Amino acid sequence: MSERRVHRVIQWGTGNVGFHSLRHVIRHPDLELVGVHAHGESKIGKDAAALCGLSEETGVIATNDVDALLALDADVVAYTVKAETRPHEVVPELERILASGKNVVSTSMIFLIYPKHADPSMREPLEKACSIGGSTFYVNGIDPGFSGDVLPLTALQLSDQVEEIRVQELCDYSTYEDPEFTGVSFGFGRPADYTPPMALPGVLRAGWGGMVQLVADELGIELDEIHESFDRRYAEKAFDTPMMHVPAGTCAAVRFILEGRVKGRPVVVTEHVNRLRGDIAPDWPMPPDGRPGVHRCIIKGNPDVQLECFVLGEDGDHNTGGVQATALRVLNAIPAVCEHAPGLISTLDLPYTPSRNLIRPD
């Protein structure tokens, strides 16, 4: 890597993840905020600080003028909009950004965590745009992302004669205030006759299968299939959470599993258990006692290895920590992404990308 320098950033999106991404860009000494794209009319014309709860104005005003933003002298766009339900709108927008010569680090379009695994209809237009603009595109987060690439590849350095790699997110989602997207996608608060989008065949494989395929490819394993399963548990009595009201008889916990199989045996597995209350589905895997959530990697081999990752946000909440970590997984990669050759890349293409923002002792 070249010597440390300041990278000029456009923040694209100010929602769930964008709120925290914007805060970190503003406060990071090696990142300079030069532009903000906002969608909602109530946000346009406001200072970036006002959009993310900071008091000191930045002088950077939110706009929806794409031409003006792409005319800015910027190294990279931090793209954090909700995109998975509207790829036909988002892919052309990303094409335009990449073709303009701007690199992109993104927590959106999780289908592209591992570009080789992505549908060509999404991948190929973006590859062409990178070629036109000489730009680089990188998608990641905490899960999918870090938990399914960095954690297993780290744990595998300590084991041999490996039988199974299992990645888990076991998390209480009750304080994750995103009912419109996460709630609907998982089916929380809905009855058994509601089919959540994530339960539809192929949806889990598109979103999380890239993590499974990435690890398999890195190990030289040819998978016969990636098998997906989706299960729900229901509330016996109604209860309230910060995310939503959960009526009696509706979904209060979700478990999904993707198994990368060889000759019928699972070898690379990713598993989610997400609850809206800690006592729902006690027979499903749980985080450690006293912890509302964990990202865990278990290597079954010789020796067995287990790594556990806990995040806690600046407000003391684990879900805030997860959203912050999602943003920082790509923000911390900005220097490496900007130095990489043009194209769509994954974690396998990047070096170690630690934060260098150490708070110096007085």
Helices and strands as residue ranges (DSSP letters): E 7-12, H 16-27, E 31-37, H 48-51, E 62-63, H 66-70, E 76-79, H 87-99, E 103-106, G 110-112, G 115-117, H 120-133, E 136-139, G 146-148, H 150-155, G 156-158, E 164-172, I 179-183, H 184-186, G 197-199, H 203-219, E 225-234, E 239-240, E 245-246, E 251-262, E 265-275, E 293-300, E 305-309, H 318-331, H 334-339, E 343-345, G 347-349
